[in-house]
Amino acid sequence: MMFFTSVAAAARQSFRMSKYKVFVMRHGEGAWTKENRFCSWVDQRLSEDGVKEALACGHLLKEAGYHLDVVFTSLLSRSIHTAWLLLEAMEQEWVPVVRTWRLNERHYGALIGLNRAEMALNHGEEQVKQWRRSYDLTLPPIDESHPYFLEIYNDRRYSTCDVSKEDLPKSESLKDVLERLQPYWDGTIVPEIKRGKLVLISGHGNSCRALLKHLEGISDADIVNVTLPTGTPILIELDENFRPTKPMQLLGDQEAIQAAIRKVEDQGKVKQMT
């Protein structure tokens, strides 16, 4: 796993002043996350633990004295619900919540709905890791024979997108996620930050990893080892050119965060019989 820039990079950053701050976080645990299934664009609610995680994030940010100005989410309920609960816990329910498909989870194509541990048993843990974490590997696309195809593409929320339903992805690599996310970051989110607004992005494991890769300059090879726990706010401080001035900070109890990271990493491993 890798979260922080190198010591040398951190030293180079240290002389630059932080001008902007932004929070990036993966939503609280979802129902299918708990079942260890590839959820992707299937719309799932938060699990009971996911609700607790979202509320805990809000309490953490409130106690630290942060005042949010705008929250960006995907079009998926687990991302939106996390934002609502977080703002409720902060007593900042009035803060605008802006939704976009460009922050959706990576589209896992034909793998959607499958169990990660079972896939590891059948195809090997390293293969599953590559499917989940690699940068430019595109998975087999979803087609109309897939049990969740119509549930996704007949969903009315996707009639609100800035592209037609026909042009929405049927499968994605992490590189594809960054390519559809970066124009929104540059054109919509960055201008809000430049206006002095404190922004929080309630995204997904891969939309957050894609954005962090862009902001932190993480290499194509190293991004494979970046693991994001659910329901953990990440503080990023940027200079006037939107380059990081210090390593990103995962806020909260560090032992609990490391345990959450291990839990996410274990999702792609063969389940041990007891």
C-alpha positions as CSV (number, residue, x, y, z in Angstrom):
1,M,0.0,0.0,0.0
2,M,1.1,3.6,-0.6
3,F,-0.3,6.8,0.5
4,F,2.5,9.3,0.9
5,T,4.9,10.9,-1.4
6,S,8.6,10.0,-1.0
7,V,10.8,11.8,1.6
8,A,12.7,13.6,-1.2
9,A,9.4,14.7,-2.8
10,A,8.1,15.8,0.6
11,A,11.3,17.9,1.1
12,R,10.9,19.6,-2.2
13,Q,7.3,20.4,-1.4
14,S,8.1,21.8,2.1
15,F,9.1,25.3,0.9
16,R,5.9,25.9,-0.9
17,M,3.0,27.6,0.9
18,S,-0.4,25.9,0.9
19,K,-3.0,28.1,-0.7
20,Y,-5.9,25.6,-1.1
21,K,-7.4,22.7,0.8
22,V,-9.7,20.0,-0.6
23,F,-11.1,16.9,1.0
24,V,-11.4,13.6,-0.9
25,M,-13.1,10.6,0.6
26,R,-14.4,7.2,-0.5
27,H,-18.1,6.8,0.6
28,G,-19.0,4.7,3.6
29,E,-19.2,0.9,3.3
30,G,-21.9,-0.1,0.8
31,A,-24.2,-3.1,1.0
32,W,-22.3,-4.9,-1.7
33,T,-18.9,-3.9,-0.3
34,K,-20.0,-5.9,2.8
35,E,-20.9,-8.8,0.5
36,N,-17.5,-8.5,-1.3
37,R,-19.1,-8.0,-4.7
38,F,-18.1,-5.8,-7.6
39,C,-20.7,-3.1,-7.2
40,S,-19.6,-0.5,-9.7
41,W,-22.6,1.3,-11.3
42,V,-25.2,-0.9,-9.6
43,D,-27.0,1.5,-7.2
44,Q,-26.6,0.2,-3.6
45,R,-27.3,1.9,-0.3
46,L,-24.9,2.1,2.6
47,S,-24.6,-0.8,5.0
48,E,-25.2,-0.2,8.7
49,D,-21.5,0.2,9.2
50,G,-21.3,2.6,6.2
51,V,-23.9,4.9,7.9
52,K,-21.8,4.9,11.0
53,E,-18.6,5.7,9.0
54,A,-20.3,8.6,7.3
55,L,-21.6,10.1,10.5
56,A,-18.2,9.6,12.2
57,C,-16.5,11.5,9.3
58,G,-18.9,14.4,9.9
59,H,-18.2,14.5,13.6
60,L,-14.5,14.4,13.0
61,L,-14.5,17.3,10.6
62,K,-16.9,19.3,12.9
63,E,-14.6,18.8,15.9
64,A,-11.6,19.9,13.8
65,G,-13.5,23.1,13.0
66,Y,-14.0,22.8,9.3
67,H,-16.8,24.6,7.4
68,L,-17.6,23.2,4.0
69,D,-18.9,25.3,1.2
70,V,-19.8,22.7,-1.4
71,V,-19.8,18.9,-1.7
72,F,-19.5,17.0,-4.9
73,T,-20.8,13.4,-5.3
74,S,-21.4,10.8,-8.0
75,L,-24.9,9.9,-9.2
76,L,-24.8,6.7,-7.0
77,S,-26.8,6.6,-3.8
78,R,-24.0,5.4,-1.5
79,S,-21.9,8.5,-2.5
80,I,-24.9,10.9,-2.0
81,H,-26.1,9.3,1.2
82,T,-22.5,9.6,2.6
83,A,-22.5,13.3,1.9
84,W,-26.0,13.8,3.5
85,L,-25.0,12.0,6.7
86,L,-21.6,13.8,6.9
87,L,-23.3,17.2,6.5
88,E,-25.9,16.3,9.1
89,A,-23.3,15.3,11.6
90,M,-21.4,18.6,10.9
91,E,-24.7,20.5,11.3
92,Q,-24.1,22.0,7.9
93,E,-27.1,20.4,6.0
94,W,-27.6,23.6,4.0
95,V,-24.3,23.2,2.1
96,P,-24.9,22.6,-1.6
97,V,-24.5,19.0,-2.9
98,V,-23.6,18.7,-6.6
99,R,-23.9,15.4,-8.3
100,T,-22.2,14.2,-11.5
101,W,-21.7,10.8,-13.3
102,R,-18.1,11.8,-13.8
103,L,-17.4,10.9,-10.1
104,N,-19.1,7.5,-10.5
105,E,-17.2,4.4,-9.5
106,R,-15.1,2.7,-12.2
107,H,-17.3,0.7,-14.6
108,Y,-16.3,-2.9,-14.0
109,G,-18.1,-4.2,-17.1
110,A,-18.8,-7.9,-17.1
111,L,-17.4,-8.3,-13.6
112,I,-20.2,-6.4,-12.0
113,G,-22.0,-8.4,-9.3
114,L,-19.3,-11.1,-9.0
115,N,-17.7,-12.0,-5.7
116,R,-14.1,-10.9,-5.4
117,A,-13.0,-13.8,-3.2
118,E,-14.5,-16.3,-5.5
119,M,-12.8,-14.7,-8.4
120,A,-9.5,-14.9,-6.6
121,L,-10.1,-18.6,-6.0
122,N,-10.8,-19.2,-9.7
123,H,-8.3,-16.8,-11.3
124,G,-5.7,-16.1,-8.6
125,E,-5.3,-13.2,-6.2
126,E,-2.7,-11.4,-8.4
127,Q,-5.1,-11.4,-11.4
128,V,-7.9,-10.0,-9.2
129,K,-5.6,-7.3,-7.9
130,Q,-4.7,-6.3,-11.4
131,W,-8.4,-6.2,-12.4
132,R,-9.1,-4.0,-9.3
133,R,-6.1,-1.7,-9.1
134,S,-4.1,-1.5,-12.4
135,Y,-4.1,1.7,-14.3
136,D,-4.7,0.9,-17.9
137,L,-6.3,-2.6,-17.9
138,T,-9.8,-2.5,-19.4
139,L,-12.2,-5.3,-18.4
140,P,-14.6,-7.2,-20.7
141,P,-17.6,-4.9,-21.3
142,I,-21.0,-5.4,-20.0
143,D,-23.7,-6.3,-22.6
144,E,-27.4,-6.7,-22.7
145,S,-27.2,-10.4,-21.6
146,H,-25.7,-9.2,-18.2
147,P,-28.3,-9.4,-15.3
148,Y,-27.6,-5.8,-14.3
149,F,-27.4,-4.2,-17.8
150,L,-31.0,-2.9,-17.9
151,E,-31.0,-1.8,-14.3
152,I,-28.1,0.5,-15.0
153,Y,-28.8,1.8,-18.5
154,N,-32.6,2.2,-18.0
155,D,-32.0,4.2,-14.9
156,R,-33.5,7.7,-15.3
157,R,-30.5,9.4,-13.5
158,Y,-28.4,8.8,-16.6
159,S,-30.7,10.9,-18.7
160,T,-29.2,13.9,-16.8
161,C,-25.6,13.4,-18.0
162,D,-23.7,15.6,-20.3
163,V,-23.3,12.7,-22.7
164,S,-26.0,10.4,-24.2
165,K,-26.7,7.0,-22.6
166,E,-25.3,5.4,-25.7
167,D,-21.9,7.1,-25.0
168,L,-21.7,6.1,-21.3
169,P,-19.0,3.5,-20.7
170,K,-19.6,-0.2,-20.7
171,S,-16.3,-1.0,-19.1
172,E,-13.4,1.2,-17.8
173,S,-9.8,1.1,-16.8
174,L,-8.6,3.5,-14.1
175,K,-7.1,5.5,-16.9
176,D,-10.5,5.9,-18.4
177,V,-11.9,7.0,-15.1
178,L,-9.3,9.8,-14.9
179,E,-10.0,10.8,-18.5
180,R,-13.7,11.3,-17.8
181,L,-13.2,12.9,-14.4
182,Q,-10.4,15.3,-15.1
183,P,-12.4,17.7,-17.3
184,Y,-14.9,18.0,-14.5
185,W,-12.2,18.6,-12.0
186,D,-10.6,21.3,-14.2
187,G,-13.8,22.9,-15.4
188,T,-16.1,22.7,-12.4
189,I,-14.4,21.8,-9.1
190,V,-11.1,23.8,-9.5
191,P,-13.0,27.1,-10.1
192,E,-14.9,26.6,-6.9
193,I,-11.6,26.0,-5.0
194,K,-10.1,29.1,-6.6
195,R,-13.0,31.2,-5.3
196,G,-11.9,30.3,-1.8
197,K,-14.5,27.6,-1.2
198,L,-13.7,24.5,0.9
199,V,-14.7,21.5,-1.2
200,L,-15.3,17.9,-0.2
201,I,-15.6,15.2,-2.8
202,S,-17.6,12.1,-1.7
203,G,-16.5,9.7,-4.4
204,H,-15.7,6.0,-4.8
205,G,-12.6,3.9,-4.4
206,N,-11.5,4.3,-8.0
207,S,-12.8,7.8,-8.8
208,C,-10.8,9.0,-5.7
209,R,-7.7,6.9,-6.6
210,A,-7.8,8.5,-10.1
211,L,-8.0,12.0,-8.7
212,L,-5.3,11.3,-6.2
213,K,-3.1,9.9,-9.0
214,H,-3.5,13.2,-10.9
215,L,-3.0,15.5,-7.9
216,E,-0.1,13.6,-6.2
217,G,1.7,12.6,-9.5
218,I,1.5,8.9,-8.6
219,S,3.1,6.7,-11.3
220,D,1.1,4.2,-13.3
221,A,3.0,1.4,-11.5
222,D,2.6,2.7,-8.0
223,I,-1.1,3.4,-8.2
224,V,-1.7,-0.4,-8.1
225,N,-0.6,-0.3,-4.4
226,V,-2.8,2.6,-3.4
227,T,-5.6,1.4,-1.1
228,L,-8.4,3.7,0.1
229,P,-10.5,2.7,3.1
230,T,-14.2,3.5,3.2
231,G,-15.4,6.5,5.1
232,T,-12.1,8.2,5.7
233,P,-11.5,11.9,4.8
234,I,-8.3,12.7,3.0
235,L,-7.0,16.2,3.3
236,I,-5.0,17.5,0.4
237,E,-3.2,20.9,0.5
238,L,-2.2,22.6,-2.7
239,D,-0.2,25.5,-3.8
240,E,-1.4,28.2,-6.2
241,N,-0.6,25.9,-9.2
242,F,-2.6,23.1,-7.6
243,R,0.5,21.0,-6.8
244,P,0.6,19.3,-3.4
245,T,2.6,21.1,-0.7
246,K,2.8,18.1,1.7
247,P,1.8,14.5,1.7
248,M,-2.0,13.9,1.8
249,Q,-3.3,13.2,5.2
250,L,-5.8,10.5,6.1
251,L,-7.7,11.9,9.1
252,G,-8.8,9.9,12.1
253,D,-7.5,7.1,14.3
254,Q,-4.5,5.8,12.4
255,E,-4.7,2.3,13.8
256,A,-8.3,2.1,12.8
257,I,-7.4,3.4,9.3
258,Q,-4.7,0.8,8.8
259,A,-7.2,-1.9,9.9
260,A,-9.7,-0.6,7.3
261,I,-7.0,-0.6,4.6
262,R,-6.2,-4.3,5.4
263,K,-9.9,-5.1,5.2
264,V,-10.2,-3.6,1.7
265,E,-7.0,-5.4,0.5
266,D,-8.4,-8.7,1.8
267,Q,-11.5,-8.4,-0.4
268,G,-9.5,-9.6,-3.3
269,K,-8.0,-12.6,-1.5
270,V,-9.2,-16.2,-1.3
271,K,-11.3,-16.6,1.8
272,Q,-9.6,-18.9,4.3
273,M,-11.7,-21.7,5.7
274,T,-11.9,-22.0,9.5
